[in-house]
Amino acid sequence: MNNLALILSIFGSLVFAGVAIINKVTETDRKIDTSVVNNVMVLSAVIMGSIILAFVNQFIKAPILKLNTIALTAGVFGYLATLMLNKSIQYASNPALTVALFRSQIIVTAIIAYIVFKSKMTNPMLACIGVIILSAFAIAISSNETDKDKNKKETTLTTNWIFYAIIAIIAVSFADNLMKYSSILKYNYLNSSLYVLLGNLLGLIIYYIVDSKQLTVLYNNTDVIYKNIYLLVLSGLCFGLHMISLTSAINFSSNPAIVKAIITLDIVLIAIVSGLINAESKLNMKQWISCITLCGGIVGISLLE
């Protein structure tokens, strides 16, 4: 695999782990509405991400402002995926459960990339993806929490996180392949990254137009947003860096599914850190074994591409 794509993928997984953990804290411990957390995060990600790209463009001269409707559309799908993912994280006991299911979108992305872009996918690479997916699901399935230990309301919430995660999977698969199509059309990675961020902003605007009642929710949360602004801005910075890293890595890689396979490293990071923060999210032996196996699959697919 291209070394730069590998580095960007690993960095993207690190900062996305930060996004999931920070958002879980703000939504549960700080009692902030999920949509508010998501939208303030996206807004700060667009602002800070754009500043970062403008700074980088001073050293790497490229037509960064050239209109890129493909990347813009990818950003809108990306916003939908992020909104649904944050809702799923809110309902899951451990954010690693949501991210584990979410990362199964590697299969969807791989299939689309193979059919549309004729991306290379050998049997060993498919085997590694299989190991990653199975390990991710094993982390979720072997969770310390079980439905039989919950009351009816809690069981419904457990079902909800799966529903929202599936919507996120569909949306992000479209986003990933549109990012790859953007690189095939010779748009540079800085340009694609900028328009993916702007697409997220467009998605946010559409969200408030479609559901104007959310503006009232945003207004009612003004005080709590102000009190926790440092967490929301930090989450936005991490998300902005994640989007830039992801878009650039897909640009440099032959198959977007490979990038997404490597980024599953965030599941391990989220699961471990969540266990340290919250005793109820502590990993059991099966989950530790699954984490190690997942890392092995990531190493394998990194070497095979």
C-alpha positions in Angstrom: 0.0 0.0 0.0 1.2 3.6 -0.7 3.0 4.6 2.5 1.4 8.0 2.6 -2.1 6.4 2.3 -1.2 4.1 5.1 0.0 6.9 7.4 -3.1 9.0 6.7 -5.4 6.0 7.3 -3.8 5.3 10.7 -3.9 9.0 11.7 -7.5 9.1 10.5 -8.4 6.2 12.8 -6.7 7.9 15.8 -8.6 11.2 15.4 -11.9 9.4 14.7 -11.5 7.5 17.9 -11.2 10.9 19.6 -14.4 12.0 18.0 -16.4 9.0 19.2 -15.1 9.1 22.7 -15.6 12.9 23.1 -19.1 12.8 21.7 -20.1 9.9 24.0 -18.9 12.0 27.0 -20.8 15.1 25.9 -24.0 13.2 25.1 -24.2 11.1 28.2 -22.2 12.8 31.0 -22.9 16.3 29.9 -26.5 15.6 28.8 -26.2 17.5 25.5 -28.7 16.6 22.7 -27.1 14.3 20.0 -28.1 16.5 17.0 -26.6 19.5 18.7 -23.3 17.7 19.5 -23.2 16.5 15.8 -24.0 19.9 14.2 -21.7 22.0 16.4 -19.0 19.4 15.7 -19.5 19.6 11.9 -19.6 23.4 11.9 -16.3 23.6 13.9 -14.8 20.9 11.7 -15.6 22.9 8.5 -14.1 26.1 9.9 -10.9 24.5 11.3 -10.5 22.0 8.5 -10.7 24.9 6.0 -8.1 26.8 7.9 -5.8 23.8 8.0 -6.2 23.2 4.2 -5.6 26.9 3.5 -2.4 26.7 5.5 -1.2 23.5 3.7 -2.0 25.1 0.4 0.5 27.8 1.0 3.2 25.1 0.7 1.5 22.8 -1.8 0.2 25.0 -4.5 -2.9 23.4 -6.0 -6.3 24.6 -7.5 -8.0 24.1 -4.2 -11.1 26.2 -5.0 -12.1 24.6 -8.3 -15.7 23.5 -8.1 -16.0 19.8 -7.3 -19.6 18.7 -7.2 -18.6 15.0 -6.7 -16.7 15.7 -3.5 -19.5 18.1 -2.4 -22.1 15.3 -2.8 -19.8 12.9 -1.0 -19.7 15.4 1.9 -23.6 15.5 2.1 -23.7 11.7 2.3 -20.9 12.0 4.9 -22.9 14.4 7.0 -25.9 12.0 7.0 -23.6 9.1 8.0 -22.1 11.2 10.8 -25.5 12.3 12.1 -26.8 8.7 12.1 -23.5 7.4 13.7 -23.7 9.9 16.5 -27.3 8.9 17.2 -26.2 5.2 17.3 -23.3 6.1 19.6 -25.8 7.8 22.0 -27.9 4.6 22.3 -25.0 2.1 22.5 -23.5 1.2 25.9 -20.0 1.4 24.4 -19.3 3.5 21.3 -17.0 0.7 20.1 -20.2 -1.4 19.5 -21.6 1.2 17.1 -18.2 1.7 15.3 -17.8 -2.1 15.0 -21.0 -2.5 13.1 -20.4 0.7 11.2 -17.1 -0.5 9.9 -18.8 -3.5 8.3 -19.4 -1.0 5.4 -16.0 -2.1 4.2 -17.8 -4.9 2.3 -20.3 -2.6 0.6 -17.5 -0.2 -0.3 -15.3 -3.0 -1.6 -18.1 -4.4 -3.8 -19.0 -1.0 -5.3 -15.3 -0.2 -5.9 -14.8 -3.6 -7.6 -17.8 -3.2 -9.9 -17.5 0.5 -10.7 -13.8 1.2 -10.6 -12.5 -2.3 -11.3 -10.3 -2.0 -8.1 -8.0 -4.9 -7.4 -9.3 -7.3 -4.7 -7.3 -10.5 -4.3 -8.4 -13.5 -2.2 -5.9 -12.8 0.6 -7.1 -9.2 0.8 -10.7 -10.5 1.0 -9.6 -12.9 3.7 -8.1 -10.0 5.7 -11.3 -8.0 5.3 -13.2 -11.0 6.5 -11.0 -11.3 9.6 -11.5 -7.5 10.3 -15.3 -7.7 10.0 -15.7 -10.8 12.1 -13.4 -9.4 14.8 -15.4 -6.2 14.8 -18.6 -8.0 15.2 -17.1 -10.3 17.9 -16.3 -7.1 19.9 -19.9 -6.1 19.7 -21.5 -9.5 20.2 -19.4 -10.3 23.3 -20.4 -7.0 25.0 -20.8 -7.2 28.7 -24.3 -5.9 28.3 -27.1 -8.3 27.2 -30.7 -7.5 26.3 -32.0 -9.9 29.0 -30.4 -7.7 31.7 -32.3 -4.6 30.5 -35.8 -3.4 31.0 -38.1 -2.9 28.0 -37.1 0.7 27.4 -33.4 -0.1 27.4 -33.9 -3.0 25.0 -35.6 -0.6 22.6 -32.6 1.7 22.8 -30.3 -1.3 22.1 -32.3 -1.9 18.9 -32.1 1.8 17.9 -28.3 1.9 17.8 -28.3 -0.9 15.3 -30.9 0.8 13.1 -29.0 4.1 13.0 -25.7 2.4 12.4 -27.2 0.6 9.3 -28.3 3.9 7.8 -24.8 5.3 8.5 -23.3 2.3 6.7 -25.3 2.9 3.5 -24.6 6.7 3.5 -20.9 6.4 4.1 -20.5 3.7 1.4 -21.8 6.2 -1.2 -19.5 8.9 0.3 -16.4 6.8 0.1 -16.9 5.8 -3.6 -17.7 9.4 -4.6 -14.4 10.5 -3.0 -12.6 7.9 -5.1 -14.5 9.0 -8.2 -13.3 12.5 -7.5 -9.7 11.4 -7.5 -10.2 9.5 -10.8 -11.5 12.7 -12.3 -8.1 14.2 -11.4 -9.2 16.5 -8.6 -6.3 16.9 -6.2 -6.7 15.7 -2.6 -6.7 19.2 -1.1 -9.6 20.3 -3.4 -11.5 17.1 -2.6 -10.9 17.5 1.2 -12.2 21.1 1.1 -15.4 20.2 -0.8 -16.1 17.2 1.4 -16.0 19.5 4.3 -18.3 22.0 2.5 -20.6 19.1 1.6 -20.9 18.4 5.4 -21.8 22.0 5.9 -24.4 21.8 3.1 -25.8 18.6 4.7 -26.1 20.5 8.0 -28.0 23.4 6.3 -30.4 20.9 4.6 -31.0 19.2 7.9 -32.2 22.5 9.5 -34.3 23.4 6.5 -36.0 20.0 6.5 -36.5 19.9 10.3 -36.7 23.6 11.4 -37.7 22.5 14.9 -34.1 21.6 15.5 -33.2 25.3 15.4 -35.3 25.6 18.6 -33.4 22.6 20.1 -30.1 24.3 19.2 -31.3 27.6 20.8 -32.4 25.8 24.0 -29.0 24.2 24.3 -27.1 27.5 23.9 -26.0 27.6 27.6 -24.8 24.0 27.8 -23.0 24.5 24.4 -21.2 27.5 25.8 -20.2 25.6 29.0 -18.8 22.6 27.0 -17.6 24.5 24.0 -14.0 23.2 24.5 -15.2 19.6 24.1 -17.3 20.4 21.0 -14.5 22.3 19.4 -12.0 19.6 20.1 -14.4 17.0 18.7 -14.8 19.2 15.6 -11.0 19.5 15.2 -10.6 15.7 15.4 -13.5 15.2 12.9 -12.0 17.8 10.5 -8.6 16.1 10.6 -10.3 12.7 10.1 -12.2 13.9 7.0 -9.0 15.4 5.5 -7.0 12.3 6.3 -9.7 10.0 5.0 -10.2 11.9 1.7 -6.5 12.2 1.1 -5.9 8.5 1.9 -8.6 7.4 -0.5 -7.1 9.6 -3.2 -3.7 7.9 -2.8 -5.1 4.4 -2.5 -6.2 2.1 -5.4 -9.3 0.9 -3.4 -11.2 2.9 -0.8 -12.2 -0.3 0.9 -8.5 -0.9 1.9 -8.4 2.5 3.6 -11.6 1.8 5.5 -10.3 -1.6 6.6 -7.2 0.1 8.1 -9.3 2.8 9.8 -11.1 0.0 11.8 -8.2 0.4 14.1 -10.4 3.0 15.8 -12.6 0.3 17.2 -9.7 -1.1 19.3 -8.8 2.4 20.5 -12.4 3.3 21.3 -13.1 0.1 23.1 -9.9 0.3 25.3 -10.3 4.0 26.2 -14.0 3.6 26.9 -13.2 0.7 29.2 -10.7 2.9 31.1 -13.2 5.8 31.4 -16.3 3.8 32.2 -16.1 0.6 34.3 -19.3 -0.7 32.7 -17.6 -0.6 29.3 -14.5 -2.6 30.4 -13.5 -5.2 27.8 -13.8 -8.9 28.6 -11.3 -11.6 27.5 -13.3 -12.3 24.3 -13.2 -8.7 23.3 -9.5 -8.4 23.9 -8.9 -11.5 21.7 -11.1 -9.9 19.0 -9.2 -6.6 19.2 -5.9 -8.4 18.7 -7.3 -10.4 15.8 -8.7 -7.3 14.2 -5.3 -5.6 14.4 -3.7 -8.7 12.7 -6.2 -8.3 9.9 -5.3 -4.7 9.5 -1.6 -5.4 9.3 -2.3 -8.2 6.8 -4.3 -6.0 4.4 -1.8 -3.1 4.7 1.0 -5.4 3.5 -1.1 -7.1 0.7 -2.4 -4.1 -1.2 
